[in-house]
Amino acid sequence: MSEAPPSAAGDGDAGGASVATGAKSTMETVKNVFSMWGKKVGKTAKKAEDLSRSTWQHLKTGPSFVDAAMGRLAQGTKVIAEGGYKKIFQQTFDLFPEEQLKETYACYLSTSAGPIMGILYLSSAKLAFCSDNPLPHKDGDQTEWSYYKVIIPLHQLRAVNHSISRTNSAEKYIQIVSVDNHEFWFMGFLRYDSAVAHVQEALQNNYKTQS
């Protein structure tokens, strides 16, 4: 298991005991939404408890607890309005012929500027991340806004490593390494175990295809 990224350690612990009343109210709304989702898919009590714990950690990962909660609710509304993650994936990325979306994971991408909230997409051809919201960047004297994207074709995956913080077992990470030695750290997953299993499976299947 690999070490956690240095920039991720302690990121987003903006909640804690001092969470304001507004944040608590927002958290209750988020918990109610996830509770309803859990009932719709028939989750067991254990899975519902795990989801609640993952949700709390997911929201704490960002620099602002309240912004993360509201952002996740807004993303859920967007997904419904646009016809699901499959439609969003098709609109966001260039697709190969016959490419199919397999899994989606709400998470954060660790960067030197802090964690970026978004969705990690796993398809039959690529692993791709897109931020939930456009981010600012300088273009000369102008400030431009664009979505932060990462795209790694499956045949360019070299390693998929998972790790847990030594100081906080709730902080879990997935390190993606490409064949050209670029590293990407993802964290704050709502469904961490599923993400690890499916991304590692994609890597193994790619090895089999190439052998």
N, C-alpha and C positions, 0 to 999 in steps of 0.2 A: 504493500500500500504506500502511496506517495505522500509527501508532506503537503499540508495545506498551503495555499499561496500566501506569502507574507502580507500582501495588500489586503487580503480578505480578513485577516485576524482582527476581531473586534469591530468590523464594519457593521454599521447600521444598528448598534445597540442603543437606539434612540428612544426606546420605550421605557422598560424597567419599571421601578416602583413609582416614577414620577409621571406616568402617562396621564395626560389631561382628561377631563370629563368627555370632551369631544372625541378623543381617541378611543376611550372606553365604549362610547356609544357606537362609533364606527365599527369597532371590533365586534360588538354584539350583533350588528347588522351583518357583518361578514360571516360570523359563526352561524347565524340563522340561515343565510344563503347556502353555506356549505352543508348545513344540517339537512336542508330540504333536498339538496342534490344527493346526499347520502341515502335518504329515504327512498328517493326515486329509483336508485340503482340497487336497492336492497342490501346496503352494507350492514355487516354485523356490528355489534357494540364495540368490539375490539378495533375493527377497521375505522369506525366513526371516531373512536378515541385517538387513533393514530393520525387520522386526517386533521383533527382539531389541533394536535400537537405540531404537525407539519405546517399547518396554516399559520400558527403563532410564530414559528421560527421563520417561515417564508416572509411574513410581514416585518419581522425585526431585522431582516437582512438589509433592507434598503436604508438610505440615510434618514428617511422620514417615515415613521410608522403609519401616520395618518395618510400621507400621500400614497404609500404602498397599498394600503387598504382600499382607498378610493380608486386607485389605478387598477387594481385587480377587479373590482366591481365594474369599472368602466370597460375593461377588456372583455369581461363576460357578456356585457350588454352588446358590445361590438360584434362578438362572435355570433350571437343570436341574430342580430340585425343583418349580418352579411352572409348568413347561411351556413355557418360552421367553419371549423378550422381548415377543412379541405379547400373551401373556396378562397379563404384568406391566403393559404399556402400557394395556390395557383396564381393568385393576383400579385403576390410578393416576389416570387422567384421564377426564374426561367426553368422550365421543366424539360427533361429528356422524354422522347417518345415512350409511351407505356409506363412512365414513372408513376408510382402510387404512394400516397402518404400513408405511413403505418402508425406512427405514434406522435403525440404532442405533449410537451412538458412545460408547465409554468415554472420559471426559475430565474436566476440572475447570472449574467456574465461578469466575472471579476475583471476589472480594468484598473490601470494606474490612477484613474480619476474617480474610482469608486464602483460599486456594483451597479449594473444596468439591468433593470427588470425587463423581461421579455418572454418569448416562447421558443423552446428548442424543438425543432421539427426533425423527425427521423422518417425518411422515405426509402423507397427501394433503391435510390441512387445517391442520396446525399444526406449529410447531417447539416442542418442550417439553423441559425439563430437570427431573430429579428426583434429589436426593441419594441416595447408596447407603444412608445411615443417617439416623435422626432426629437433629435438632440441637436443643440447648437454647435456650429464650428465656424471658424474664421476662413473667409475666402477674400484675401486682401484686406480691405477696410470694411467689407460687408460681413454680416453674420448670417450664415445660411443654416437652414434646418433640414435634417434628413434622418431617416431611420438608420440605426446602427445594425449592420448585418454581418454575419459570418457564414461562409459557405465552404464545406469540406466534402468533396465527392468521396464516396465510401472507398473507392480504390486508392485514395490518398491517405487513408487512416493508417497510422502505424501502431498506436497504443491507446488503450482506454483504461485509466486507473481510477480507483475510488479510494477516498481517504476520509478519516474522521478527525476532528480537532482533538488534540490531547487534553485541552483544558475545558472543552465543552462538547460532550458527545452528541449534542443536538446539531452541531455545525458539521454538515457533511458535504463533500465535494466530489466532483467528477473532473478528472484531467483528461483532455483530449490532445493527443500528439499526432501531428501530420507527418508524412514522409519527409518533408523538408524541414522538420524539427520546429515547427511553430507549435506553441502550447496555448491551450485555451482552458481556463478554469471556470466551471459552472457550479453554482451553489444555490441554496435556498429552494430546493425542489419540493413541490407538494407531493410528488410520488417518486421518491428517491430510489427505492429498491427496484421499481419497475424500470426506471431510466437506466440504471446500471445494467440490469439484466438484458434489456433490449439493445442497448448500444454495444455492449460486449458481444452479444449474439451477432449483430451486424458485422462487427470486425471479424469474428470467427468465420462467418459465412463468406466474407470477402477473401479470407485466406484460402478457403477451400476452393473458391472459384479460380483463384490465381495459380493454385498448385496443380 
